Amino acid sequence: MMNTTTAVDRPQPKPGVMDIAAYVPGKDGAPGVAKVFKLSSNETPLGPSPAAIAAFQEAGRNLALYPDGSAHVLKAAIAAAHGLNPDNILAGNGSDELLGLVAATFLAPGDEAIFTEHGFLVYKIQILAAGATPVVAPETGCTANVDAILERVTERTKIVFLANPNNPTGTYLPVEEVRRLHAGLRRDILLVLDAAYAEYVRRNDYEAGIELVSSSQNVVMTRTFSKIHGLAGLRIGWLYGPAAAIDAMNRVRGPFNVNSAAIAAGAAAIRDRAHVEMAVAHNDEWLGWLTGELSGLGLTVTPSVGNFLLLHFPDAPGKSAAEADAFLTARGYVLRRVTGYGFPNALRLTVGSEEANRGVTAALAEFLGR
């Protein structure tokens, strides 16, 4: 018998949901290739702290029990590491969940939220999911432009999302520019500083956002354990904000949104300062090396303060980003296409191990010289 089911015969998502372009992560493999270097997701090549692994394993003894719904141990460790009040910290299932909580808590249909031209794709997804209107501010030289953001503020604006440093460009706004942005916003507009890559930045004019949050009522900062702490598989994020914002989001979040293994491993990871500094040192060495080597091949490399580089390919037959991606994947080097971020002829390269960095550079030299 023919199936005659139509759209009206089944539950329908609310208006706008099917207009959202689903987030597409980077590739994680190269079929048929014996050895693969995954350089597509900005994961640390050093892996997690041994202390975090041990804490994760110990947590396996109590999997039948619910986790602490307030993640007290994790928040206390974060607070101790950064000199914060744990009551002003909210833990989440990755910073992605926290960005969603911000949107769900502070946006309603008819509201607007601003993000920059090449900003994190999750901002637009969460804005639309909340029924609000996304507003895009153009960037200058792949960097957020404060004036462009402020020019797009209207009476309906409720949130401004700023990734600092930004992914996939690796660029950042100095602290004085961030403060100028904040000063130009109404008090009822929430400024969200997404500082997922803050630990990698070594610039005297950069601040992740702790100081601005501490002195304001309309700023929150999000961070992650997925990058420098090497715990992407556990999905741990945290948000620092004023008491009123934390109280509001606690009313929306799930009661056990961070699992017990993540709580234990995250607390151990942030206490292991030696492991973090080792990861920073590795990134400092190879970010500079890769920038120099790849620029020397003729690629345009956007200056980055993160653990990745945005590589722009020549506008020439046989040299495009799509062709480079296929060439590299066939050799086991998996990079990130960034067409969805407005860069159809670029690839994002994560700083990897020494073997991966030297190998992908040699492969790119072969591709560009063939």
N, C-alpha and C positions, 0 to 999 in steps of 0.2 A: 504493500500500500504506500502511495506517495506521501511524503511528509509535507504537509501544507502549513506548517507553523510559520507565522509571520512575527514581525517585531512587536505587534500589539498583544501577542499571545504569551509574552514572557515579561518578567520585571525589567523595567528600564532604569538606567542610571539617570541621576538628576541632570538637568540641562547644563551643558558645558563640559561634562566629564569626557565625552567622546571626542571633544575638540582638542584635548590635551595630547601632545606628542609624548609618548612614553620615553622615559630615560633609557638610553642604550649604552651600557658600559663598554669599555674597551675589550678587545679580544684577549683571551687568556691562553691561547694555544696555537700551534702550527701543525695541522694534520700531516702525518707522514714524516715529520722531522724528528730525529732521534733526541737532540738536545735543544731545548727551548729556553730562551732568555726573555722573560716577561717584563717588558719595559713600558707597559701601557697604563698602569694604574697608580703610579707614584708610591709604590710600596718600598720600604727600606730594604736594601740588600743585606743588612746586618741581622735582620730578624728581630724577634723580641728579646728582652732581657731574660737570662737564665732564671732569675728570681720570679719573673712573671710566669714562665713555663712551670716552675715548681708549684706556684700558687694555683695555677690552673689545674694541675694534676691533683693537688690536695682537695680542691673543690669537688672533684669527681666522687669523693666519698659521701657526699650529701645531696646527690641529685634528686632524691625523693622529696626534698624539702623546698618550699618556696623561698625565693631570695628575699633579702631585706628590701621591702618596698621603697625605702628612702635612700638606699645605697649609702648608709652612714659611713662605712669603712672607706669607700672610694672617695666620697666627698671630703672626709677628714684628711685623706692623703693628698688630695688636690689642694685643699686649703693650706696645709702645712708647706707644700712645695712652693706656693705662690704668695703666702702671707695673706690669705683671705678668710672671711667669715664663712664657714661651711653652710650657714643658713641662706647665703646668697648664691649657692651653687645648685644647679639642677643637672642631674645625670640623665643620659639618654641612650637609646639604642643607635649609637652613631650620631654625629652632629646632624645628619640628614633628618632624623626624627625630630630633633630639637628645632630645626628650621621649620618643619611642618607644624610643630606645636605653636611656634611664634605666629605663623600665618593663621592657624585655626583659632587662636585665642584673640588676635588683634585685628583680623580682617573680616569684613562682612560684604555681602553683595552690594555693589555700588562704590565700594572703596577702591583706592588705587595704591599700588606699591611699586616703587622704583628700583631698578637694578641696572647695571651698566652693560654696554653692548656685548662684551665678551665674558660676562659674568657666569657663574655656576648655573647650569641648566635647571637644577632643582628649585631655584628661586621661582622661576616662571611656573613650573609645575605646581608648586604649593600655593602660589597666588591664585592660579586658576581653580585649583581644587577647593579653595575657600570661597569661590564665587566672586572674587575681586578682579580688578583689571590690571594687568601688568603694563608698566610704562618703562621703556628702554631709553637710557641716556647714552648718547654717543661717547666714545672714548677718544683720546688723543694719543697717538703713538702707542696704541695697545695698553694705555693706562687710563684709569678712571679720571674723569674731569669734573671737579667739584662744581664749577660754574654750570656745566651742562646738567648736572643732577639738580641743582637748585632751581634752574630755569624751568624744570618740569614738575616742580611742586605745585599742587593746586589745593583747593579747599577739601578735596576728597582724598588727598594723600595721607596714608596712615603708617606706612613703613618704608624705610629705605634700606635695602640690602647692599652691603659693601664687602666684597671678598678682598682681604688685605693681608698677605699677598693674594693676587688673583690667579685662579686656575682657569684656562690653560696658559696664560701669558707669562706668569712669573713676575709681573711688575707689581709695584706697591705705591701707596701714597704715604709721604712723610707725615709724621704726627701733627705738624702744624696745619697741613691741608685737611687732615681728618677733623681736627678741632675747628677749622674754618667751616667745614661742612656741617658739623654739629651746631655751631653758632648760628648758622643760617636756617635751621629747621625750627618750626614751631614746637612748643613743649609737648604737644599731643601727638607728635610724629615719633615713632620708635626707630632709632638707628641701630641696625643689626650689623655688628662687626664680625665677619666670619674669618677667623684667624687660624685656619686649619694647618697652615705651614709656618706659623710664627716661630717655632723653635729653630728653624733653619736660617732665619734672617739674621745677618750680622751687619747691620747698618746703624749708625749712631742716631739717625733721625727717625727711627722706626719704633712704634709702640704697638703692642697687640691689642690694647683697648682696656686693660685693667684700670689704669689711672682714670680714664674718661668715664667708665662705668661707675667707679667709686665716688665720683663727684657729680653724677647726674642721675636724673630720674627717668630718662627716656633713651638709655643706651644699654644694650646687652652685647655680650661677646660670646661667640661659640668657638669651641676647640675640639680636637679629636685625638684619639689614641691610635688611629689607623695609619698614621704616617710615621713620624719619627719613633714612636713607641712600638711599631711593628705588630699591632694587634687588630689589623683590619678584619680578620676572620671572626673576632668576637663582637665587633660593632659596639664601640664605646665612644660616647661623646660627652661633653659637658658644656654648660652655659653658666656664665656669671652675670648677674643682673641685680637691679634694685629689688627690695623686698616685695613691693607691690606687684611687679612683673612675675616674680617667682611664685607668689601666691596664686596669681591668676592661672599660670600655666600648670601648676600642680593640680588644679581643679579639672584640667582637660586631659592630662597624660594618663596612660594606663597605670594601674596600681603596681605592677611588677615589670616595668619596662626595661630594666637592666638585669640580666641573668646573674646568678651567683658566681659562675666561673669568671664572667667579665668583671664583676666587682672585685674579686680577689686578685685577678691578674693585673687589672688596671692599677690598683693600689700599689702592688709590688713594682710595677713598671715605673710609675712616676717617682718612686723612692730611689730608684737606681740611677742616680745622676751620672755615674761613670759611664753607663751604657749610652745614655743620651749624648754625652759629650763625645763619645767615640763615633756615634752616628753623625754628629755635627762636623767633626773633623774629617771624616770620610767624604761627606758631601762638599765641604769647602774645597778639598783637594780636587775632586773629580768634576765638580761643576765648572770650575775655572779651566781645567784641562779640556773638557769636552767643548766648551765655548770656543776656545782657541783653535782646537783641531778642526771642528766642523765649520767655523768661519773661514779657516784656511782652505777648505774644500770648495768655497764659493757659495755656501749656503748663508742665507740671512738668518741670524739667530737673535731672537728677542732677548735682551739682557734679563736674567732671572735671579731672584733671591730665594727661590724655592729649591726643591729637589728634582727639578725637571727643566727641560728646555723646549721652547717652541721653535721648530725648524721650518723655514719658509723655502719652498723649492722653486727652481727657475721656471719661468713661463716658456718652456721650450719642449718640442716633441721628444718623447721618451724620457723626460726628466721630471715628470709631475709627481706630486705627493702620492697619488693613487698608485702609480707605477713603482715608486720607491717602496711603498708599503708592501706590495706584492713581492717585489724582489727580496726585501728583508725578511718577510715572513717565510719564504721558501728556504731561507738560510737559518731560521730559528730565532730571528730577532723580531719580537712582537711590539710594535709601537702603537700609538693611539691616533686614529683619524679624528680630526676636530672640525669637520664640516658643519656639524650642528652648532658650533660656537662661532660660526662666521668666518672660518678659515678653510676654504675648500682646497687650497694648495699648500697645506702645512701638515706636519706631524708633530705630536708631542712625545718627547723622549724622556723617560725617567732615568735619573742617575742610578746606575746599577753597580754591580761588583766590578773589580778591575778587569776581569776576563770579559764581562759583558760590554763594558765601556770601550775597551780596545777592539773587541770583535765587531761591534756595531759601527765603529768609526771606519774600520778597514772595509766593511761591507758597503758603507756609503761611498767611500772613495772608489770602490770598484764600480758601483752603480753610476756615479757621476762621470767616471772616466771611460766607461765602455763605449 
